[in-house]
């Protein structure tokens, strides 16, 4: 390994996934898609058992292809209307009971942008996960968020 490769690896962020997308939709439309649990369930492909409320945990069953039937829990931390929506959850692993592990934090932020709304996503806390599954959880969720941001784009722009 060269010194340049070593510096690149040291600088790589292993704790957080960061993504952003500009959606051709009004901020209020994107906000409803994120925080109305029925709308969230449609694009995220999960059947949730109740509304999102700060301080409340909402359970649901995944309908996403390949993850059908998997139960998830979203522990809602923050809802600042049309600005910030934050929840915690357990990155899934079909072979491990993750219920006793630390959660990661998922944060959505909205800003006005030319032609629509900028949606920023940060999922952080991967460095707190057990070392044996940290890299796999990061990889799975990084790819998952790429797909989910395309899903919300289609949902709010369609």
C-alpha positions, 0 to 999 in steps of 0.5 A: 500500500502506498502512502497515498492509499493509506491517507485515503483510507484514513480519510474515508468516513466509515461512521456516516453515509451522506447523500443529497438530491434536488427534487422537483417538488415543493418543500411541503410536498417533500415534507409530507412524503417524509413525515406522513407515515403512510406516504413514507411507507409508500416510497420506502416500501414499509407498512407502518403501524402508526403516525410519526411523532417525536419521542415515539417508536413506530413499528412496521413490516418491510414490503421492499423486494428481498426484505419482505416481512422484516420488522423494523422500528423507527424511534422518532427523535425530531420533527421540525416542520419542513426542516428536519426529520430524525429517527434512529433504527437498527441497520438490518442483517438477516442473520443477526438479532440486532435488537441489542445493538446500538442504533444509527441515526437517520437525519433528513434536512430540507432546504429550498433549491432552484427548481425544487427542494434539496433533500440531505440525508445523513445516517451516522453511528456505524462506528458504534456497531459491532466490528464484525458487521460494521462494514457490511451494514455500512455497505448495505445501507449506502446502497439502500439509500441510493435506491430509496432516494430514487424512490422518493424522487419518483414519488414526489415528482410523479 
